[in-house]
Amino acid sequence: MDQKRSSFTGKIGFVLAAAGSAVGLGNIWRFPYLAAKYGGGIFLLVYIILAVTFGFALMAAEIAIGRKTGLSAIGAFKKLDRRFAFVGYLAALIPAIILPYYSVIGGWVMKYIAGFGTGQAHVMAGDKYFSEYLKIVGEPLVWFLLFIGLTSLIVMLGVEKGIEKVSKVMMPILVVLILGISIYTIVAMPGAVDGVLYYITPDFSKFSVMTVVAAMGQLFYSMSLAMGIMITFGSYMKKDISIEKSIHQIEIFDTGVAFLAGLMIIPAVFAFSGGNEEALGKGPTLMFVTLPKVFDTMPGGNIIGAVFFIMVFFAALTSSISLMETIVSILQDKLRMKRIPASLAVLGFSLVLGGITCLGFNVLKDVKPLGLDDLLTFFDFISNSILMPIAAFFTAVLVGFVLKPEYLMDELDLGGKFKAKRLFSVMIKYIAPVFIVAILVSSILDAFGIVKM
């Protein structure tokens, strides 16, 4: 007997859950760096144009696939065309790889909340604090267990009582926190206004093909594309909700938070470093090394630092929930498992892979697959730089050339006339495949230091 499929109660629940998935660590530790590097305002402009064209088309395709089939990734692709069933397996593998290492980073965030909350800002701002912390075997594992445990608990509660309720609370709070920190930073730090001008003023001399490629790559990862997430959430979406309007609202949330993250981080680092662009790195170094130093110099740095990491925690948790839900949904569809056993199975797998990732900084520090720095970097490279573009490419080929865009139009018209039919057709057939190949190539070149993004 088929299980009754869960669903969001309405449009707000779907939009906030999907936005919660899209808004994650990439918005906070990668977007500001890329915006600063590629000309501030001009990067923002390119990013927004790509969001409402390239990103819109891919997200529309995935949500429509999910709602039309009523299935998660594996079942959905198999139902559409058996020859493309492998894309569903790729889409299932991606969140299974990302969730464990993402939860390790979530554990680091919880550690920093505790540290700043107990007045240790000056200690955590030390040059070697973060690198020395990672060398500890036990404590990072404990924080990882807490984060993945909380994620699994929310997923066990279900779509409506767990994911939707948490998203409705966390997303508005996240926006308020990031806006508040941005304003405080600009007001409290001398020289921060210069950083704001640097961030929002277009520098056309820095515009290049790499500006577009960098914006495409950031958008691709930021919007939770090619992970099976939007297909899964689409399968929970009621038929009377407009996909087009929902995507526009998700894009506003995602781009708005990314912009505010830049407004919060760039002026602060700019003022702290005396205008040195090189001080604004990306990734863990920015969040766990540079920003603690900045907070340590600010009035009320302990409080601001704690609030900042609480905001990051919300962003990380909503994303990890969507990652786990995607895998749980696949197990429910494929193996007819009930939600709690499926959640426990995913938790068990994540504990193993996440534990190995934690040990990659100490016990397994000499294990460097493909010559990359550590196991976390390796898992990130395989999932984000290789598997995601490949899955997205074949999704575009399936929708654009095998099924044809018209196949999804009836679904896209439900809940309100789909006005972007021509844009969707052109993007999914001719533009998206080319862009995705560019993302794949540039990501590989960046990972091995051939071209730095």
QUIUR-V852224 format. One record per helix or strand of 2 or more residues. SS is the DSSP state (~ for helix, > for strand). FROM is the first residue (numbers start at 1). LEN is the number of residues. Records with the same first field share a line. If there is no record, write none. Layout:
SS: FROM-LEN ; FROM-LEN
This chain:
~: 11-12 ; 25-5 ; 31-7 ; 41-29 ; 73-8 ; 82-36 ; 121-4 ; 129-6 ; 139-18 ; 159-30 ; 192-9 ; 204-3 ; 209-14 ; 229-7 ; 243-31 ; 277-3 ; 284-14 ; 301-35 ; 339-21 ; 369-3 ; 375-28 ; 405-9 ; 421-27
